[in-house]
């Protein structure tokens, strides 16, 4: 995903999927929300959300259950659940 390369700050595995942090910018937020809207329609097996992180960044979280957790983590190239954060 080009947005991860151009505006990504961090990404981390979570117990239910993945969290990606982006720099806060109106253009980044519009693109991120548009991508999440597409993923919400496409991948209904996961929950997708975008929110401000309180530190001036944007957070995209995708979560699910079962085998879907590993799928989400591999989609965004994060280490396996429980391993912790990995910078971009």
Buried (B, 14 or more C-beta within 10 A) or exposed (E): EEBBEEBBBBBBBBEBBBBBBBEBEEEBBEBBBEBBEEBBEEBEEBBBEBEEBEEEBBBBBBBBEEEBBBBBBEBBEBEEBEEEEEEE
